[in-house]
Amino acid sequence: MARKNNPQGTDNVLLDLGFNDAEELSAKAALALKLNELIDRRGLSQNETAAITGMTQPKVSQVRRYKLQNISLERLMQALVSLDQRVEIIVQPARRTHAPGISVAA
């Protein structure tokens, strides 16, 4: 999570704070938010979540606290699929109205 200077504001607060990996962190946060919503809605414990998703309980704890540095996007997507979610990745050309980058809608 190295930081860089970015004096002009954007739609991404992590980018504004100077994180070089801001897009990835934002994507992880969006996926973790959805995962945590599902866990809460189903009333799952961390151990139950770990059993369903194949994650370890400490990894589930990290997701619950949004400590996402050591958790891959792929792992978060797999966990969502384990909870009966459909995860789609769409690649399309960048247009003037949409700059190149990564976005996640959950």
GUBADREN-435103 format. One line per field, with one value per atom (N, C-alpha, C): residue number from 1; atom name; y, z, x; residue in one letter. Coordinates in Angstrom, 1 decimal. Atoms other than C-alpha are relative to their C-alpha. Example, Ala and Ser with C-alpha at 12.3 -4.5 7.8 and 13.67 -1.06 7.14 Angstrom:
seq: 1 / 1 / 1 / 2 / 2 / 2
atom: N / CA / C / N / CA / C
Y: -1.2 / -4.5 / 1.2 / -1.1 / -1.1 / 1.1
Z: 0.0 / 7.8 / 0.0 / 0.0 / 7.1 / 0.8
X: 0.9 / 12.3 / 0.9 / -0.9 / 13.7 / -0.8
type: A / A / A / S / S / S
! end
This chain:
seq: 1 / 1 / 1 / 2 / 2 / 2 / 3 / 3 / 3 / 4 / 4 / 4 / 5 / 5 / 5 / 6 / 6 / 6 / 7 / 7 / 7 / 8 / 8 / 8 / 9 / 9 / 9 / 10 / 10 / 10 / 11 / 11 / 11 / 12 / 12 / 12 / 13 / 13 / 13 / 14 / 14 / 14 / 15 / 15 / 15 / 16 / 16 / 16 / 17 / 17 / 17 / 18 / 18 / 18 / 19 / 19 / 19 / 20 / 20 / 20 / 21 / 21 / 21 / 22 / 22 / 22 / 23 / 23 / 23 / 24 / 24 / 24 / 25 / 25 / 25 / 26 / 26 / 26 / 27 / 27 / 27 / 28 / 28 / 28 / 29 / 29 / 29 / 30 / 30 / 30 / 31 / 31 / 31 / 32 / 32 / 32 / 33 / 33 / 33 / 34 / 34 / 34 / 35 / 35 / 35 / 36 / 36 / 36 / 37 / 37 / 37 / 38 / 38 / 38 / 39 / 39 / 39 / 40 / 40 / 40 / 41 / 41 / 41 / 42 / 42 / 42 / 43 / 43 / 43 / 44 / 44 / 44 / 45 / 45 / 45 / 46 / 46 / 46 / 47 / 47 / 47 / 48 / 48 / 48 / 49 / 49 / 49 / 50 / 50 / 50 / 51 / 51 / 51 / 52 / 52 / 52 / 53 / 53 / 53 / 54 / 54 / 54 / 55 / 55 / 55 / 56 / 56 / 56 / 57 / 57 / 57 / 58 / 58 / 58 / 59 / 59 / 59 / 60 / 60 / 60 / 61 / 61 / 61 / 62 / 62 / 62 / 63 / 63 / 63 / 64 / 64 / 64 / 65 / 65 / 65 / 66 / 66 / 66 / 67 / 67 / 67 / 68 / 68 / 68 / 69 / 69 / 69 / 70 / 70 / 70 / 71 / 71 / 71 / 72 / 72 / 72 / 73 / 73 / 73 / 74 / 74 / 74 / 75 / 75 / 75 / 76 / 76 / 76 / 77 / 77 / 77 / 78 / 78 / 78 / 79 / 79 / 79 / 80 / 80 / 80 / 81 / 81 / 81 / 82 / 82 / 82 / 83 / 83 / 83 / 84 / 84 / 84 / 85 / 85 / 85 / 86 / 86 / 86 / 87 / 87 / 87 / 88 / 88 / 88 / 89 / 89 / 89 / 90 / 90 / 90 / 91 / 91 / 91 / 92 / 92 / 92 / 93 / 93 / 93 / 94 / 94 / 94 / 95 / 95 / 95 / 96 / 96 / 96 / 97 / 97 / 97 / 98 / 98 / 98 / 99 / 99 / 99 / 100 / 100 / 100 / 101 / 101 / 101 / 102 / 102 / 102 / 103 / 103 / 103 / 104 / 104 / 104 / 105 / 105 / 105 / 106 / 106 / 106
atom: N / CA / C / N / CA / C / N / CA / C / N / CA / C / N / CA / C / N / CA / C / N / CA / C / N / CA / C / N / CA / C / N / CA / C / N / CA / C / N / CA / C / N / CA / C / N / CA / C / N / CA / C / N / CA / C / N / CA / C / N / CA / C / N / CA / C / N / CA / C / N / CA / C / N / CA / C / N / CA / C / N / CA / C / N / CA / C / N / CA / C / N / CA / C / N / CA / C / N / CA / C / N / CA / C / N / CA / C / N / CA / C / N / CA / C / N / CA / C / N / CA / C / N / CA / C / N / CA / C / N / CA / C / N / CA / C / N / CA / C / N / CA / C / N / CA / C / N / CA / C / N / CA / C / N / CA / C / N / CA / C / N / CA / C / N / CA / C / N / CA / C / N / CA / C / N / CA / C / N / CA / C / N / CA / C / N / CA / C / N / CA / C / N / CA / C / N / CA / C / N / CA / C / N / CA / C / N / CA / C / N / CA / C / N / CA / C / N / CA / C / N / CA / C / N / CA / C / N / CA / C / N / CA / C / N / CA / C / N / CA / C / N / CA / C / N / CA / C / N / CA / C / N / CA / C / N / CA / C / N / CA / C / N / CA / C / N / CA / C / N / CA / C / N / CA / C / N / CA / C / N / CA / C / N / CA / C / N / CA / C / N / CA / C / N / CA / C / N / CA / C / N / CA / C / N / CA / C / N / CA / C / N / CA / C / N / CA / C / N / CA / C / N / CA / C / N / CA / C / N / CA / C / N / CA / C / N / CA / C / N / CA / C / N / CA / C / N / CA / C / N / CA / C / N / CA / C / N / CA / C / N / CA / C / N / CA / C / N / CA / C
Y: -1.2 / 0.0 / 1.3 / -1.2 / 2.6 / 1.2 / -1.2 / 6.1 / 0.9 / -1.0 / 8.7 / 1.3 / -1.2 / 12.3 / 0.1 / -0.2 / 13.1 / 1.2 / -1.3 / 16.8 / 0.2 / -0.2 / 16.7 / -1.1 / 1.0 / 15.0 / -0.8 / 0.9 / 12.0 / -0.6 / 0.8 / 9.7 / -1.1 / 1.1 / 7.3 / 0.6 / -0.6 / 8.5 / -0.7 / 0.6 / 5.9 / 0.5 / -0.6 / 7.3 / 1.5 / -1.3 / 10.8 / 0.0 / 0.1 / 9.6 / -0.4 / 0.3 / 8.5 / -1.4 / 1.5 / 4.7 / -0.4 / 0.4 / 3.3 / -1.1 / 1.1 / 0.3 / 0.3 / -0.5 / 2.3 / -0.7 / 0.6 / 0.7 / -1.5 / 1.3 / -2.8 / 0.0 / -0.1 / -1.8 / 0.4 / -0.4 / -0.2 / -1.2 / 1.2 / -3.4 / -1.0 / 0.9 / -5.5 / 0.5 / -0.6 / -3.2 / -0.2 / 0.2 / -3.4 / -1.5 / 1.4 / -7.2 / -0.4 / 0.3 / -7.4 / 0.5 / -0.6 / -5.1 / -1.0 / 1.0 / -7.5 / -1.3 / 1.2 / -10.5 / 0.1 / -0.3 / -9.0 / 0.2 / -0.1 / -8.1 / -1.3 / 1.4 / -11.7 / -0.8 / 0.7 / -13.0 / 0.5 / -0.6 / -10.6 / -0.5 / 0.4 / -11.4 / -1.4 / 1.4 / -15.1 / -0.3 / 0.2 / -14.7 / -1.1 / 1.0 / -16.8 / 0.5 / -0.3 / -17.0 / -0.1 / 0.1 / -16.7 / -1.4 / 1.5 / -20.5 / -0.5 / 0.5 / -21.2 / 0.6 / -0.6 / -18.7 / -0.7 / 0.6 / -20.3 / -1.4 / 1.4 / -23.8 / 0.1 / -0.1 / -22.6 / 0.5 / -0.6 / -20.5 / -0.6 / 0.6 / -22.6 / 0.9 / -0.9 / -19.6 / -0.5 / 0.3 / -20.0 / 1.0 / -1.0 / -18.3 / 1.3 / -1.3 / -15.8 / 0.9 / -0.8 / -14.8 / 0.6 / -0.5 / -14.4 / 1.2 / -1.1 / -12.2 / 1.2 / -1.1 / -10.1 / 0.7 / -0.6 / -9.6 / 0.7 / -0.6 / -8.8 / 1.4 / -1.3 / -6.0 / 0.8 / -0.7 / -4.9 / 0.1 / 0.1 / -5.8 / -0.9 / 0.7 / -6.8 / -0.1 / 0.0 / -6.5 / -1.4 / 1.4 / -10.3 / -0.9 / 0.8 / -11.4 / 0.5 / -0.3 / -11.6 / 0.3 / -0.3 / -10.3 / -1.4 / 1.3 / -13.9 / -0.7 / 0.6 / -15.2 / 0.6 / -0.6 / -12.7 / -0.4 / 0.5 / -13.6 / -1.4 / 1.4 / -17.3 / -0.1 / 0.0 / -16.6 / 0.4 / -0.4 / -14.8 / -1.1 / 1.1 / -17.6 / -1.1 / 1.0 / -20.0 / 0.3 / -0.5 / -17.9 / 0.2 / 0.0 / -18.4 / 1.3 / -1.2 / -15.2 / -0.2 / 0.0 / -14.6 / 1.2 / -1.1 / -12.6 / 0.1 / -0.3 / -11.0 / 0.9 / -0.9 / -9.4 / 0.4 / -0.5 / -7.2 / 0.9 / -0.8 / -5.9 / 0.7 / -0.8 / -3.1 / 1.1 / -1.2 / -0.3 / 1.2 / -1.2 / 2.8 / 1.1 / -1.0 / 5.7 / 1.3 / -1.3 / 9.4 / 0.2 / -0.2 / 9.3 / -0.9 / 1.0 / 6.3 / -0.2 / 0.1 / 6.5 / -1.4 / 1.4 / 3.3 / -0.3 / 0.3 / 1.5 / -1.2 / 1.1 / -1.0 / 0.5 / -0.4 / -0.7 / -1.2 / 1.1 / -3.0 / 0.5 / -0.3 / -2.8 / -1.2 / 1.1 / -4.9 / 0.3
Z: 0.0 / 0.0 / 0.0 / 0.1 / -1.1 / -0.4 / 0.3 / -1.3 / -1.0 / 0.9 / -4.0 / 0.1 / 0.0 / -4.4 / -1.1 / 0.9 / -6.1 / 0.4 / -0.5 / -5.5 / -0.4 / 0.5 / -7.6 / 0.5 / -0.5 / -6.1 / -1.0 / 0.9 / -7.7 / 0.7 / -0.6 / -7.1 / 1.0 / -0.8 / -5.2 / 1.1 / -1.2 / -1.7 / 0.2 / -0.3 / -1.5 / -1.0 / 1.0 / -4.7 / 0.5 / -0.5 / -3.2 / 1.2 / -1.2 / -0.1 / -0.5 / 0.5 / -2.4 / 0.0 / 0.1 / -2.4 / -1.5 / 1.3 / -5.5 / -0.5 / 0.3 / -5.3 / 0.3 / -0.4 / -4.7 / -0.7 / 0.7 / -7.4 / 0.5 / -0.5 / -6.1 / 1.4 / -1.4 / -2.5 / 0.0 / 0.1 / -3.5 / -0.5 / 0.5 / -5.4 / 1.2 / -1.1 / -2.4 / 1.1 / -1.1 / 0.0 / -0.5 / 0.4 / -2.2 / 0.1 / -0.2 / -2.3 / 1.4 / -1.4 / 1.4 / 0.6 / -0.5 / 2.1 / -0.4 / 0.4 / 0.1 / 0.8 / -0.7 / 1.8 / 1.5 / -1.4 / 5.3 / 0.1 / 0.0 / 4.4 / 0.0 / 0.1 / 3.4 / 1.3 / -1.3 / 6.6 / 1.1 / -1.0 / 8.7 / -0.2 / 0.4 / 6.8 / 0.4 / -0.3 / 7.3 / 1.5 / -1.4 / 10.9 / 0.2 / -0.1 / 10.3 / 1.0 / -0.8 / 12.8 / -0.9 / 0.8 / 11.6 / -0.3 / 0.3 / 12.0 / -1.1 / 1.0 / 10.0 / -1.4 / 1.3 / 7.3 / -0.5 / 0.4 / 7.2 / -0.6 / 0.5 / 6.7 / -1.4 / 1.2 / 3.9 / -1.1 / 1.1 / 2.0 / -0.2 / 0.1 / 2.6 / 0.4 / -0.6 / 4.2 / 1.4 / -1.4 / 7.6 / 0.8 / -0.9 / 10.6 / 0.1 / -0.1 / 10.9 / -1.3 / 1.3 / 7.2 / 0.0 / -0.1 / 7.8 / 1.0 / -0.9 / 10.8 / -0.6 / 0.7 / 8.6 / -0.9 / 0.9 / 6.1 / 0.8 / -0.9 / 8.9 / 0.5 / -0.4 / 10.0 / -1.1 / 1.2 / 6.4 / 0.0 / 0.1 / 6.9 / -1.2 / 1.2 / 3.3 / -0.7 / 0.6 / 2.6 / -0.5 / 0.2 / 2.7 / -0.6 / 0.6 / 0.9 / -1.4 / 1.5 / -2.9 / -0.4 / 0.7 / -5.1 / -0.3 / 0.4 / -6.3 / 1.2 / -1.2 / -2.7 / 0.4 / -0.4 / -2.0 / -1.0 / 1.0 / -5.3 / 0.3 / -0.2 / -4.5 / 1.3 / -1.2 / -1.0 / -0.3 / 0.4 / -2.6 / -0.7 / 0.8 / -5.0 / 1.0 / -1.0 / -2.0 / 0.8 / -0.7 / -0.5 / -1.1 / 1.0 / -3.7 / -0.7 / 0.8 / -5.4 / -1.4 / 1.4 / -9.1 / 0.0 / 0.1 / -9.6 / -1.5 / 1.4 / -13.1 / -0.1 / 0.3 / -14.5 / -1.4 / 1.3 / -17.5 / -0.5 / 0.6 / -19.7 / -1.2 / 1.1 / -22.1 / -0.2 / 0.2 / -23.8 / 0.8 / -0.8 / -21.8 / -1.0 / 0.8 / -23.1 / 0.6 / -0.5 / -22.6 / 1.4 / -1.2 / -19.9 / 1.1 / -1.0 / -18.2 / -0.2 / 0.1 / -17.6 / 0.2 / -0.2 / -17.7 / 1.5 / -1.5 / -14.3 / 0.3 / -0.6 / -12.1 / 0.8 / -0.9 / -10.6 / 0.3 / -0.4 / -8.7 / 0.4 / -0.4 / -8.3 / 0.7 / -0.8 / -5.6 / 0.5
X: 0.8 / 0.0 / 0.9 / -0.8 / 2.5 / -0.9 / 0.8 / 1.2 / 0.7 / -0.5 / 1.7 / -0.8 / 0.7 / 0.8 / -1.0 / 1.1 / -2.5 / -0.8 / 0.6 / -3.4 / -1.4 / 1.4 / -6.6 / -0.9 / 1.0 / -9.7 / -0.6 / 0.6 / -11.3 / -1.2 / 1.1 / -14.3 / 0.5 / -0.6 / -11.9 / 0.8 / -0.7 / -11.0 / 1.4 / -1.3 / -8.2 / 1.0 / -0.9 / -6.7 / 0.4 / -0.2 / -7.1 / 1.0 / -0.9 / -5.2 / 1.4 / -1.3 / -2.4 / 0.4 / -0.3 / -2.6 / 0.2 / -0.3 / -1.0 / -1.0 / 0.9 / -3.3 / -1.5 / 1.3 / -6.4 / -1.2 / 1.0 / -8.5 / -0.2 / 0.1 / -7.8 / -0.6 / 0.6 / -8.5 / -1.4 / 1.5 / -11.8 / -0.8 / 0.7 / -12.8 / -0.1 / 0.0 / -11.8 / -1.1 / 0.9 / -13.8 / -1.5 / 1.3 / -16.9 / -0.4 / 0.3 / -16.7 / -0.2 / 0.1 / -16.1 / -1.3 / 1.2 / -19.0 / -1.2 / 1.0 / -21.3 / 0.1 / -0.2 / -19.8 / -0.5 / 0.4 / -20.3 / -1.6 / 1.4 / -23.9 / -0.7 / 0.5 / -24.6 / 0.1 / -0.3 / -23.0 / -1.0 / 0.9 / -25.1 / -1.4 / 1.3 / -28.3 / -0.3 / 0.2 / -27.8 / 0.3 / -0.3 / -26.7 / 1.1 / -1.1 / -23.6 / 1.1 / -1.1 / -20.8 / 1.3 / -1.2 / -17.2 / 0.4 / -0.3 / -16.7 / -0.9 / 0.9 / -19.8 / 0.3 / -0.4 / -18.7 / 1.2 / -1.2 / -15.3 / -0.3 / 0.4 / -16.9 / -0.6 / 0.7 / -19.1 / 0.9 / -0.9 / -16.5 / 1.3 / -1.4 / -13.4 / 1.1 / -1.0 / -11.7 / 0.3 / -0.3 / -10.0 / -0.8 / 0.7 / -11.7 / 0.8 / -0.7 / -8.9 / -0.1 / 0.3 / -9.4 / -1.4 / 1.3 / -13.1 / 0.0 / -0.2 / -12.2 / 0.6 / -0.6 / -10.0 / -1.1 / 1.1 / -12.9 / -1.0 / 1.0 / -15.3 / 0.5 / -0.6 / -12.9 / 0.6 / -0.5 / -12.1 / 1.5 / -1.5 / -8.4 / 0.3 / 0.0 / -8.0 / 1.3 / -1.3 / -4.3 / 0.4 / -0.5 / -3.7 / -1.0 / 1.1 / -6.9 / -0.1 / 0.0 / -7.0 / -1.5 / 1.3 / -9.9 / -0.6 / 0.5 / -10.2 / -0.6 / 0.4 / -10.6 / -1.4 / 1.3 / -13.4 / -1.1 / 1.0 / -15.2 / -0.4 / 0.4 / -15.0 / -0.8 / 0.8 / -16.4 / -1.4 / 1.3 / -19.3 / -0.8 / 0.6 / -20.0 / -0.4 / 0.3 / -19.9 / -1.3 / 1.3 / -22.8 / -1.1 / 1.1 / -24.9 / -0.1 / 0.0 / -23.9 / 0.6 / -0.6 / -23.1 / 0.9 / -1.0 / -20.0 / 0.4 / -0.3 / -19.5 / 1.1 / -1.1 / -16.4 / -0.3 / 0.2 / -17.0 / 1.2 / -1.1 / -14.2 / -0.5 / 0.5 / -15.0 / 1.0 / -0.9 / -13.2 / -0.3 / 0.2 / -12.7 / -0.5 / 0.6 / -14.7 / 0.3 / -0.3 / -14.3 / -0.8 / 0.7 / -17.0 / 0.4 / -0.5 / -15.4 / 1.5 / -1.4 / -11.7 / 0.4 / -0.5 / -9.6 / 0.1 / -0.1 / -9.7 / -0.8 / 0.7 / -11.4 / -1.2 / 1.1 / -14.9 / -0.8 / 0.8 / -17.1 / -1.4 / 1.4 / -20.9 / -0.5 / 0.6 / -22.4 / -1.3
type: M / M / M / A / A / A / R / R / R / K / K / K / N / N / N / N / N / N / P / P / P / Q / Q / Q / G / G / G / T / T / T / D / D / D / N / N / N / V / V / V / L / L / L / L / L / L / D / D / D / L / L / L / G / G / G / F / F / F / N / N / N / D / D / D / A / A / A / E / E / E / E / E / E / L / L / L / S / S / S / A / A / A / K / K / K / A / A / A / A / A / A / L / L / L / A / A / A / L / L / L / K / K / K / L / L / L / N / N / N / E / E / E / L / L / L / I / I / I / D / D / D / R / R / R / R / R / R / G / G / G / L / L / L / S / S / S / Q / Q / Q / N / N / N / E / E / E / T / T / T / A / A / A / A / A / A / I / I / I / T / T / T / G / G / G / M / M / M / T / T / T / Q / Q / Q / P / P / P / K / K / K / V / V / V / S / S / S / Q / Q / Q / V / V / V / R / R / R / R / R / R / Y / Y / Y / K / K / K / L / L / L / Q / Q / Q / N / N / N / I / I / I / S / S / S / L / L / L / E / E / E / R / R / R / L / L / L / M / M / M / Q / Q / Q / A / A / A / L / L / L / V / V / V / S / S / S / L / L / L / D / D / D / Q / Q / Q / R / R / R / V / V / V / E / E / E / I / I / I / I / I / I / V / V / V / Q / Q / Q / P / P / P / A / A / A / R / R / R / R / R / R / T / T / T / H / H / H / A / A / A / P / P / P / G / G / G / I / I / I / S / S / S / V / V / V / A / A / A / A / A / A
! end
